[in-house]
């Protein structure tokens, strides 16, 4: 028997209404920061080197801006509209740094439904203190067929010292 948290279910274009909203939350861990650097190729020392980062305006290591952006992608793909969504466009404005152990919540709100199943969503990302870290807008093609499926399981990846 599957836990309901292991199920991904989409919201079709016809089910979406302007003003509908959804959230997605994730905490930045040391492992995720390093894995994001490895996958993206962005090894800027402000993300990875504590001594280097101490001499920057941030005074400590910060997350890659696009890690926050990738959470918007995850929210669109898994929550609203969900599986079957085609990502077309994204604007992002980075408002404040994200630090290790910050918990970010992506807030998506349907701002417009257009022709050909196009949907525009306002994107607001806030940390655990309610401070806005990213704001933007996403444009997607929403799915037209309802799907409910088992969430894919990812392998456990660990960082070796």
KOLKOL-888428 format. One record per residue (C-alpha): chain; residue in three letters; x, y, z. Coordinates in steps of 0.05 Angstrom, whole numbers. Layout:
BEGIN
A ala X Y Z .
...
//
This chain:
BEGIN
A unk 0 0 0 .
A unk 28 68 -20 .
A unk 30 129 25 .
A unk -6 188 -5 .
A unk 59 228 0 .
A unk 88 179 -52 .
A unk 34 197 -103 .
A unk 40 253 -154 .
A unk -26 278 -182 .
A unk -32 336 -230 .
A unk -82 392 -237 .
A unk -106 397 -309 .
A unk -115 461 -347 .
A unk -190 456 -341 .
A unk -185 446 -265 .
A unk -140 507 -255 .
A unk -170 575 -238 .
A unk -139 644 -232 .
A unk -121 654 -159 .
A unk -108 580 -145 .
A unk -45 570 -104 .
A unk 2 516 -80 .
A unk 67 509 -41 .
A unk 130 467 -42 .
A unk 182 467 15 .
A unk 254 445 18 .
A unk 314 455 65 .
A unk 384 467 37 .
A unk 432 416 66 .
A unk 508 413 58 .
A unk 501 352 14 .
A unk 450 385 -32 .
A unk 494 447 -38 .
A unk 554 405 -60 .
A unk 512 361 -106 .
A unk 482 423 -139 .
A unk 552 450 -151 .
A unk 573 383 -181 .
A unk 512 376 -226 .
A unk 511 449 -249 .
A unk 586 458 -254 .
A unk 581 523 -214 .
A unk 639 516 -165 .
A unk 642 590 -146 .
A unk 680 590 -80 .
A unk 626 634 -48 .
A unk 584 570 -47 .
A unk 638 520 -27 .
A unk 696 554 9 .
A unk 682 582 79 .
A unk 746 622 82 .
A unk 734 655 15 .
A unk 660 668 32 .
A unk 680 701 98 .
A unk 712 758 59 .
A unk 651 770 16 .
A unk 592 816 29 .
A unk 554 755 55 .
A unk 606 736 107 .
A unk 589 662 98 .
A unk 575 611 44 .
A unk 511 620 6 .
A unk 469 576 -39 .
A unk 470 580 -114 .
A unk 414 626 -137 .
A unk 391 574 -186 .
A unk 381 524 -129 .
A unk 323 569 -107 .
A unk 301 573 -180 .
A unk 303 498 -186 .
A unk 253 493 -128 .
A unk 203 532 -171 .
A unk 214 480 -226 .
A unk 202 424 -175 .
A unk 138 457 -151 .
A unk 111 465 -222 .
A unk 129 393 -239 .
A unk 104 358 -177 .
A unk 51 402 -145 .
A unk 16 452 -191 .
A unk 2 439 -247 .
A unk 43 376 -233 .
A unk 62 316 -277 .
A unk 56 330 -351 .
A unk 70 405 -343 .
A unk 115 435 -398 .
A unk 158 492 -373 .
A unk 162 549 -424 .
A unk 190 611 -391 .
A unk 215 637 -323 .
A unk 233 705 -297 .
A unk 272 708 -231 .
A unk 295 764 -186 .
A unk 340 745 -128 .
A unk 323 788 -67 .
A unk 368 760 -11 .
A unk 418 704 -2 .
A unk 399 633 18 .
A unk 444 601 70 .
A unk 457 530 92 .
A unk 399 500 131 .
A unk 350 553 105 .
A unk 282 524 91 .
A unk 250 554 29 .
A unk 176 552 12 .
A unk 156 565 -60 .
A unk 87 597 -66 .
A unk 55 590 -135 .
A unk -7 628 -154 .
A unk -44 622 -221 .
A unk -46 693 -248 .
A unk -72 680 -319 .
A unk -100 624 -362 .
A unk -88 633 -436 .
A unk -100 599 -502 .
A unk -71 531 -519 .
A unk -69 509 -446 .
A unk -19 564 -428 .
A unk -18 584 -355 .
A unk 21 640 -321 .
A unk 39 632 -248 .
A unk 67 683 -199 .
A unk 126 653 -161 .
A unk 145 677 -91 .
A unk 200 641 -52 .
A unk 209 655 22 .
A unk 255 630 76 .
A unk 236 602 144 .
A unk 231 674 171 .
A unk 182 695 118 .
A unk 234 737 81 .
A unk 227 737 6 .
A unk 288 708 -28 .
A unk 264 701 -100 .
A unk 205 730 -138 .
A unk 186 717 -210 .
A unk 136 690 -260 .
A unk 131 623 -295 .
A unk 95 606 -359 .
A unk 76 534 -372 .
A unk 32 489 -415 .
A unk -13 455 -365 .
A unk -31 382 -375 .
A unk -99 366 -405 .
A unk -104 294 -381 .
A unk -110 275 -308 .
A unk -54 231 -281 .
A unk -39 201 -214 .
A unk 24 161 -208 .
A unk 76 134 -160 .
A unk 130 186 -144 .
A unk 196 161 -173 .
A unk 246 140 -120 .
A unk 315 170 -125 .
A unk 378 134 -103 .
A unk 410 157 -38 .
A unk 472 196 -57 .
A unk 523 213 -5 .
A unk 583 258 -8 .
A unk 650 226 10 .
A unk 698 271 48 .
//
